Amino acid sequence: MKHYHLLIFFLCSFGTQLQSQDITFIDHQQISKWKSTESDTVFVINFWATWCQPCVEELPAFEELNRKYSKDKVQVILVNNDFKMNVQSKLIPFIQKRKLESQVVFMNDTNADQWIQLVSPDWSGGIPSTLIISRRKNKEILFEQPLTYTELESAILSVL
């Protein structure tokens, strides 16, 4: 019986570690990579937080875009801006509850002035905001507002 309890303990511990590994922590260098990658992939990078109601309301549009265009070299990346201490307690349960399929990463760069400028010198840092990058068309589009699916799709079609 002891071995059974020990096995359950280890499986539960391992499961918790797997959940935390689902979230990749990024910094300003990752933004630079997305912006400089020579590829046919169009990056749709949304900056959001679980506590931001307009951000949460637009997530289904990004999920729909991801489902419809992932095979067309469109990569949806949801860059979360919650507090680091809330990743395990709020962000991961939020992702699981809503069954988000798009890639979710956590912005772990404390120098906001640096990484916000990397996204766009025109960006105030407000959320929700979305940056669409197309190297093939040499185009970047920044939206500093909530977006509908129709607005997202229109922007994507202009760079595909």
Sequence and secondary structure as in RCSB ss.txt:
>XXXX:A:sequence
MKHYHLLIFFLCSFGTQLQSQDITFIDHQQISKWKSTESDTVFVINFWATWCQPCVEELPAFEELNRKYSKDKVQ
VILVNNDFKMNVQSKLIPFIQKRKLESQVVFMNDTNADQWIQLVSPDWSGGIPSTLIISRRKNKEILFEQPLTYT
ELESAILSVL
>XXXX:A:secstr
 HHHHHHHHHHHHHHHHHHHHTSEEE HHHHHHHHH  SS EEEEEEE TT HHHHHHHHHHHHHHHHHGGGTEE
EEEEE S GGGIIIIIHHHHHHHT  SEEEEE  S HHHHHHHH TT  S SSEEEEEETTTTEEEEE S   HH
HHHHHHHHH 
